[in-house]
Amino acid sequence: MRLQQSFSVSPQKAPPLTPQLSIADLFTIGIGPSSSHTVGPMRAAASFAVLAALHGTPVSLRCELFGSLALTGKGHSTDTAILLGLSGWLPEDVDPRKVPDIVENIRSTETLLLQGSKAIPFFQRDILFRMGEFLPGHPNAMRFFASYAGGREIAQTYFSIGGGAIRAEGQEPDRPNFAVRYPISSAAELLATGRDTGLSIAAIVWANEEAWRGRTETAAFIDSVRAAMLACIERGFHQDGILPGGLNVRRRAKSLHERLLARGPRTDPSHVFEWVSLYALSVNEENAAGGRVVTAPTNGAAGVLPAVMKYYEVFTPSPSLEGSRTFLMTASAIGFLYKARASISAAEMGCQGEVGVACSMAAAGLVAALGGTNEQVENAAEIGMEHNLGLTCDPVGGLVQVPCIERNTMGAVKAINAAYLALQGDGQHIVSLDAVIETMRQTGNDMRSKYKETSLGGLAVNVVEC
């Protein structure tokens, strides 16, 4: 008897869908350790720097951090991100190697160059961590103030909503809802569009990207994302020492890489999965060290997609550049659905919204790269998330290290498993991707806040810090 996709979950006031997204909204090249706590705040601070400069030269600046940004901001380098953003740096532009010197200069001189040009007094006390205080708009909130001569002051609140994206309170999105060729708001619509047009999921994304740029430019962008992912893996192979933050976590990628090379040909099946784990480990150690990574779809989950894509390129019979493009374009289509129908913010969803989403995306991308049907792609994405539901976010010490680094290795291996399970079937299954996304959203809403990137529960309170 053929199983039908009949399982559904009753919606609980599902959020309105966001405007159509682009691959540039999902994949960004920035720095670690966190998309929500580092990349987002840096962009918010840079945005406020522009606003503050428009009103003249401030005599003082300050920033208040709320919710998860306050509770785990120290471990996620949120204060560093604020200093960089106010100074005019953006995540994609700043050289990670120069960050310590930039920050040290601000702190030693107690002077910040607003947008890199206007000297403003700035002290350590000007970044306030409002521990235990949450703003209603989002668990990741920050409020900036600029004061001017004569007592005039301006303020703006921003929310870091996941994956490095920000939203300013009281402001409309800075981009209209683009009219894409194939508007997609659900997996069911995605599959229906594929059936009606005969297009693969990747081809649908390629067509929709034309609303933003030409195909050549899109290809150049996706190739730059691929190159940055692979470069991050390679850099991690050659770094050792202790990761910053005080947990004394030692990098393992370099020594593991050397041991695997010494073992010779990659023939034993377990050998393959050790390499996949190494790829993810390498990326997330780079992320934890504040290095250059690709947000995919977040920094905390940045190792999953590169590891699975590298697996495709190294271990499958006929890899190609076009296959890797198909991998990333298909994965992005799945990521769009999670962003639109739920959230990729661990402060809202727990780690199911980060590593779980990355696992789902990677599983879908691998099936597509291996020639699977749209229905098999959707099945793989569903499997990838179904077995991550309820995954908490409880980083020890507020650092993206324990359990985050190893969790990426598990997400990558699980994604490969999900892909091959889906390829063994015909795409028909009981739980639809839409149902599992809605379940993730409801689970995240029901999850106690202490298990959602606050470091107030789980491993974060049961592991004795060294």
C-alpha positions in Angstrom: 0.0 0.0 0.0 1.4 3.4 -1.0 1.7 5.8 1.9 0.3 9.3 1.3 1.5 12.6 2.6 -1.5 12.9 4.8 -0.1 13.8 8.3 -0.7 17.3 9.3 -0.3 19.5 12.3 -2.9 22.0 13.3 -1.5 25.5 13.1 -1.3 27.7 16.2 -1.5 31.2 14.8 1.4 30.6 12.3 3.2 33.9 11.6 2.5 35.7 8.4 4.9 34.8 5.6 7.8 37.1 4.9 8.6 38.6 1.4 10.2 36.2 -1.0 13.8 35.6 -0.1 17.0 35.5 -2.1 20.0 33.2 -1.7 21.9 36.3 -0.6 19.6 36.5 2.4 20.4 33.0 3.4 24.2 32.6 2.6 26.4 35.5 3.8 30.2 35.5 4.2 31.1 37.0 7.6 32.9 36.2 10.8 32.3 34.0 13.9 31.2 33.0 16.4 27.5 33.7 16.0 25.2 35.0 13.3 22.5 36.1 15.8 24.9 37.4 18.5 27.9 38.7 16.4 26.9 39.2 12.8 23.4 40.7 13.5 24.6 43.1 16.2 27.5 44.2 14.1 25.0 45.1 11.2 22.7 46.8 13.7 25.5 48.9 15.2 26.6 49.8 11.7 23.1 50.8 10.8 22.8 53.0 13.9 26.2 54.6 13.2 24.8 55.8 9.9 21.6 57.1 11.7 23.7 58.8 14.4 26.0 60.5 12.0 23.0 61.9 10.0 22.0 63.8 13.2 25.4 65.4 13.7 28.4 64.4 15.8 27.3 62.7 19.0 29.0 63.5 22.3 28.4 60.0 23.6 27.0 56.6 22.5 25.7 53.7 24.4 24.1 50.3 23.7 21.8 48.2 25.9 21.6 44.4 25.2 18.5 42.4 26.2 17.4 38.8 26.4 19.7 36.2 24.9 22.1 38.9 23.7 22.6 39.9 27.3 22.7 36.4 28.8 25.2 35.0 26.3 26.6 38.1 24.7 30.0 37.9 26.3 30.6 34.4 25.1 29.3 35.2 21.6 31.5 38.4 21.3 28.4 40.7 21.0 30.3 43.5 22.7 33.1 43.2 20.2 30.5 43.2 17.4 29.0 46.4 18.6 32.3 48.2 18.7 33.1 47.0 15.2 29.7 48.0 13.8 29.7 51.5 15.3 33.2 51.9 13.8 31.7 51.3 10.4 32.8 47.7 9.9 30.5 45.1 8.4 30.9 41.3 8.9 31.8 40.7 5.2 34.4 43.4 5.2 36.4 43.2 8.4 39.5 41.1 8.5 39.1 38.6 11.4 42.9 38.8 12.0 42.7 42.6 12.7 39.7 42.5 15.0 41.7 42.1 18.3 43.8 45.2 17.4 40.7 47.3 16.4 39.0 46.5 19.7 42.0 46.9 21.9 42.6 50.4 20.4 39.1 51.5 21.2 39.3 50.2 24.7 42.8 51.6 25.5 42.1 55.0 24.1 38.4 55.0 25.2 37.7 56.6 21.8 35.6 55.2 19.0 35.7 56.5 15.4 32.0 56.6 14.4 31.9 55.2 10.9 35.6 55.3 10.9 35.8 59.1 11.0 34.2 60.9 13.9 36.0 60.5 17.2 33.5 59.8 20.0 34.3 59.0 23.7 33.4 55.4 24.4 33.9 53.5 27.6 33.3 49.9 28.6 30.3 51.0 30.6 28.6 52.2 27.4 27.6 48.7 26.5 25.1 47.5 29.1 24.1 43.8 29.5 20.5 44.0 30.8 20.6 40.5 32.3 17.1 38.9 32.6 15.3 41.7 30.7 13.5 40.8 27.5 11.8 43.1 25.0 8.6 41.9 23.4 9.7 42.1 19.8 12.3 39.3 19.9 14.6 37.5 22.4 17.6 39.0 20.7 17.1 42.8 21.2 19.5 45.8 21.4 18.8 49.5 21.9 21.2 52.2 20.8 21.4 55.8 22.1 23.3 58.8 20.7 23.5 62.0 22.7 24.3 65.4 21.3 25.3 68.8 22.6 22.3 70.6 24.2 20.8 67.4 25.6 19.3 66.1 22.4 19.2 62.3 22.1 18.1 59.7 19.6 17.5 56.0 20.1 16.7 53.0 18.0 15.9 49.4 18.9 17.0 46.5 16.7 16.2 42.8 16.7 18.7 40.2 15.6 16.2 37.7 14.1 18.5 34.9 13.0 21.1 34.1 10.4 22.6 37.6 10.8 19.4 39.4 9.7 18.2 42.3 11.6 14.9 44.2 11.9 14.6 47.8 13.2 11.7 48.4 15.5 9.0 50.5 14.0 10.5 50.4 10.5 9.3 48.7 7.4 11.6 46.3 5.7 14.1 48.2 3.5 13.2 46.0 0.5 9.8 45.6 -1.2 8.4 42.1 -1.8 10.0 41.3 -5.1 7.8 39.7 -7.8 9.6 36.4 -8.4 8.6 34.1 -11.2 7.5 31.3 -9.0 6.3 32.6 -5.6 6.7 29.8 -3.0 5.3 29.9 0.5 5.2 26.1 1.3 6.8 22.8 0.4 3.5 21.8 -1.1 3.6 24.8 -3.4 7.2 24.0 -4.2 6.4 20.5 -5.3 3.3 21.6 -7.2 5.3 24.2 -9.1 7.8 21.5 -10.0 5.1 19.2 -11.3 3.4 22.0 -13.3 6.6 23.3 -14.9 8.8 20.2 -15.0 11.5 22.2 -13.2 13.7 20.9 -10.5 13.7 22.7 -7.2 17.2 24.2 -8.0 15.9 25.4 -11.4 13.0 27.1 -9.6 15.4 29.0 -7.4 17.6 29.9 -10.3 14.5 31.4 -12.1 13.4 33.3 -9.0 16.9 34.8 -8.4 16.4 36.7 -11.7 14.2 39.1 -9.7 17.4 40.3 -8.1 20.2 39.8 -10.6 21.2 38.0 -13.8 22.1 34.3 -13.9 25.8 35.0 -14.4 25.9 37.2 -11.3 23.9 34.6 -9.3 26.4 31.9 -10.5 29.3 34.0 -9.4 27.7 34.6 -6.0 26.9 30.9 -5.3 30.4 30.0 -6.5 31.9 32.5 -4.0 29.8 30.8 -1.2 31.1 27.4 -2.2 34.7 28.7 -2.4 34.4 30.3 1.1 33.0 27.1 2.6 35.8 25.0 1.2 38.4 27.6 2.2 37.1 27.6 5.8 37.4 23.8 5.9 41.0 24.0 4.6 42.0 26.7 7.1 40.7 24.7 10.0 42.9 21.8 9.0 46.0 23.8 9.8 45.1 25.6 13.0 45.7 24.2 16.5 45.8 25.5 20.1 43.1 26.6 22.5 39.9 28.2 21.4 39.2 31.6 23.1 36.6 32.1 25.8 37.9 30.4 28.9 36.6 26.8 28.5 40.1 25.6 27.4 38.6 23.7 24.4 41.5 22.4 22.3 41.2 22.5 18.5 41.1 18.9 17.2 40.7 19.3 13.4 44.5 19.6 12.7 45.5 16.5 14.6 42.5 14.5 13.2 43.3 15.6 9.7 46.9 14.4 10.1 45.8 11.0 11.5 43.3 10.5 8.7 45.9 11.3 6.0 48.3 8.8 7.6 45.7 6.1 7.3 45.8 6.2 3.5 43.0 5.5 1.0 39.5 6.3 2.2 37.9 2.8 1.7 36.4 1.8 5.1 32.9 3.2 5.4 33.7 4.5 8.9 36.6 6.3 7.4 34.3 8.3 5.2 32.2 9.5 8.2 35.3 10.4 10.1 36.2 12.7 7.2 32.7 14.2 7.1 33.0 14.9 10.8 36.4 16.4 10.3 35.0 18.8 7.7 32.3 20.1 10.0 34.7 20.2 13.0 37.1 22.3 11.0 34.5 24.9 10.1 33.1 25.2 13.5 36.4 25.5 15.2 37.1 28.4 12.8 33.8 29.9 13.7 34.4 29.6 17.5 37.7 31.4 16.9 36.0 34.3 15.2 37.3 33.3 11.8 35.8 33.8 8.3 32.8 31.5 7.8 29.7 31.3 5.7 26.4 31.8 7.6 24.5 28.7 6.4 21.9 29.3 7.6 23.5 30.5 10.9 27.1 30.5 12.2 26.3 28.1 15.0 25.4 25.6 12.3 27.9 26.7 9.7 29.7 23.4 9.5 26.9 21.2 8.3 26.4 22.3 4.7 30.1 22.6 3.9 30.8 19.2 5.3 28.0 17.5 3.3 28.9 19.4 0.1 32.6 18.4 0.6 31.3 14.8 1.0 29.5 15.1 -2.3 32.7 16.4 -4.0 35.1 13.9 -2.5 33.2 10.7 -2.0 30.4 10.4 -4.6 31.1 8.9 -8.0 30.6 11.8 -10.4 30.8 15.2 -8.6 30.8 18.4 -10.6 30.7 22.1 -10.1 27.1 22.1 -11.4 26.2 19.5 -8.8 27.6 21.7 -6.0 25.6 24.6 -7.4 22.5 22.4 -7.4 23.3 21.3 -3.8 23.4 24.9 -2.6 20.5 26.2 -4.6 18.2 23.3 -3.5 19.4 23.7 0.1 18.5 27.4 -0.1 14.9 26.6 -1.2 14.5 24.6 2.0 16.1 27.3 4.1 13.6 29.8 2.7 10.7 27.7 4.0 12.1 27.6 7.5 12.8 31.3 7.6 9.3 32.1 6.2 7.2 29.6 8.2 9.1 29.4 11.4 12.5 30.8 12.4 16.2 30.0 12.3 17.0 31.8 15.5 18.1 29.6 18.4 16.8 32.2 20.8 13.3 31.4 19.4 13.6 27.8 18.3 16.5 26.3 20.2 19.1 24.4 18.2 16.5 22.6 16.1 16.3 26.0 14.4 20.0 26.0 13.6 21.6 22.6 13.3 18.2 21.0 12.7 17.5 23.4 9.8 21.1 23.0 8.4 20.7 19.2 8.5 17.4 19.5 6.6 18.9 21.8 4.0 22.0 19.7 3.5 20.0 16.5 3.2 17.8 18.1 0.5 20.8 19.5 -1.3 22.7 16.2 -1.4 19.6 14.4 -2.8 19.4 17.0 -5.6 23.1 16.8 -6.4 22.8 13.1 -6.7 20.0 13.3 -9.2 17.0 12.7 -6.9 13.5 13.9 -7.7 11.8 16.9 -6.1 9.7 14.5 -4.0 12.8 12.8 -2.8 14.4 16.1 -2.0 11.3 17.1 0.1 11.4 13.7 1.8 15.1 14.1 2.7 14.5 17.6 4.1 11.7 16.3 6.3 13.7 13.4 7.6 16.6 15.7 8.4 14.4 17.9 10.6 12.1 15.2 12.0 15.0 13.7 13.9 16.2 17.0 15.3 12.9 18.1 16.7 13.2 19.4 20.3 17.0 20.0 20.0 17.8 22.5 22.7 20.4 25.3 22.6 22.4 25.3 25.8 25.9 26.5 25.1 28.3 26.0 28.0 29.6 29.4 29.1 27.6 31.1 26.4 30.3 30.0 23.9 29.6 28.5 20.5 31.8 25.5 21.4 30.2 22.9 23.7 28.1 21.2 22.5 27.9 23.3 19.3 31.1 22.2 17.5 30.4 18.4 17.8 26.7 19.0 17.1 27.6 20.1 13.6 29.4 16.8 13.0 26.3 14.9 14.0 24.1 17.1 11.9 26.3 16.5 8.8 26.3 12.7 9.2 22.6 12.7 9.9 22.0 14.7 6.7 23.8 12.2 4.6 21.8 9.4 6.2 18.6 11.2 5.6 19.6 11.8 1.9 20.2 8.1 1.2 17.0 7.0 3.1 15.1 9.4 0.8 16.8 8.2 -2.3 15.8 4.6 -1.5 12.1 5.6 -1.7 9.8 7.2 -4.3 9.2 10.4 -2.4 6.0 9.3 -0.8 6.0 9.5 3.0 3.6 10.1 5.9 5.0 13.3 7.4 5.2 16.3 5.0 8.0 18.9 5.2 5.3 21.5 5.9 4.1 19.5 8.8 7.5 19.1 10.3 8.3 22.8 9.9 5.1 23.7 11.7 5.9 21.1 14.4 9.3 22.7 14.8 7.7 26.1 15.2 5.2 24.9 17.8 7.9 23.0 19.6 10.1 26.1 19.7 7.2 28.2 21.0 6.5 25.7 23.7 10.1 25.1 24.7 11.1 26.8 28.0 13.3 29.9 27.4 16.1 28.5 29.5 16.8 25.9 26.7 16.9 28.5 24.0 20.4 30.1 23.9 20.2 31.7 27.3 22.7 29.3 28.9 20.3 29.0 31.9 19.5 25.3 31.4 20.7 22.0 30.1 24.4 21.3 29.6 25.2 25.0 30.4 24.3 24.5 34.0 25.2 20.8 34.4 28.8 21.0 33.1 31.4 22.3 35.6 33.4 24.9 33.7 37.2 24.5 34.0 
